[in-house]
Amino acid sequence: MSRDITSFFGKDVLIVTTDNKIFIGYVTSYETKVDSPDGIANIDVDGTEQIPYGSINFSDTEIKSIKEIE
């Protein structure tokens, strides 16, 4: 992947997964591909409709598209 999903840390985002599910939430943490045991960057997103009081972890390979929203 040529994008850097870790650059979305601290931002509200809209994510479309590879299976076309949509998640809107706030990126609360990240792990770079260097720090990740499997070599794939990932982010934690809080406040989604699907899990309003918890986090969902997305690896870069699960994300079809991601964009910052206001």
FENVEN-V739768 format. One record per residue. N is the residue number from 1. PHI is phi in whole degrees, -180 to 180 (* if undefined). PSI is psi in whole degrees, -180 to 180 (none if undefined). Layout:
n->N phi->PHI psi->PSI
n->N phi->PHI psi->PSI
//
This chain:
n->1 phi->* psi->142
n->2 phi->-95 psi->-11
n->3 phi->-87 psi->163
n->4 phi->-117 psi->95
n->5 phi->-67 psi->-20
n->6 phi->-69 psi->-17
n->7 phi->-71 psi->-9
n->8 phi->-90 psi->4
n->9 phi->-56 psi->132
n->10 phi->79 psi->15
n->11 phi->-125 psi->154
n->12 phi->-80 psi->134
n->13 phi->-135 psi->158
n->14 phi->-116 psi->122
n->15 phi->-115 psi->134
n->16 phi->-112 psi->123
n->17 phi->-84 psi->170
n->18 phi->-66 psi->-19
n->19 phi->-100 psi->22
n->20 phi->64 psi->28
n->21 phi->-90 psi->145
n->22 phi->-109 psi->132
n->23 phi->-130 psi->134
n->24 phi->-123 psi->128
n->25 phi->-173 psi->-167
n->26 phi->-116 psi->127
n->27 phi->-79 psi->114
n->28 phi->-101 psi->-22
n->29 phi->-160 psi->167
n->30 phi->-151 psi->163
n->31 phi->-136 psi->124
n->32 phi->-72 psi->164
n->33 phi->-64 psi->-27
n->34 phi->-70 psi->-38
n->35 phi->-83 psi->-21
n->36 phi->-77 psi->136
n->37 phi->-59 psi->-32
n->38 phi->-95 psi->2
n->39 phi->75 psi->18
n->40 phi->-121 psi->125
n->41 phi->-62 psi->149
n->42 phi->-148 psi->160
n->43 phi->-133 psi->154
n->44 phi->-107 psi->134
n->45 phi->-122 psi->126
n->46 phi->-105 psi->159
n->47 phi->75 psi->24
n->48 phi->-78 psi->160
n->49 phi->-62 psi->-37
n->50 phi->-68 psi->-39
n->51 phi->-136 psi->81
n->52 phi->-67 psi->-25
n->53 phi->-115 psi->23
n->54 phi->-149 psi->-175
n->55 phi->-109 psi->151
n->56 phi->-119 psi->134
n->57 phi->-99 psi->130
n->58 phi->-121 psi->127
n->59 phi->-87 psi->158
n->60 phi->-57 psi->-33
n->61 phi->-72 psi->-17
n->62 phi->-88 psi->-12
n->63 phi->-99 psi->117
n->64 phi->-79 psi->-45
n->65 phi->-150 psi->153
n->66 phi->-145 psi->138
n->67 phi->-148 psi->151
n->68 phi->-75 psi->141
n->69 phi->-127 psi->164
n->70 phi->-106 psi->none
//
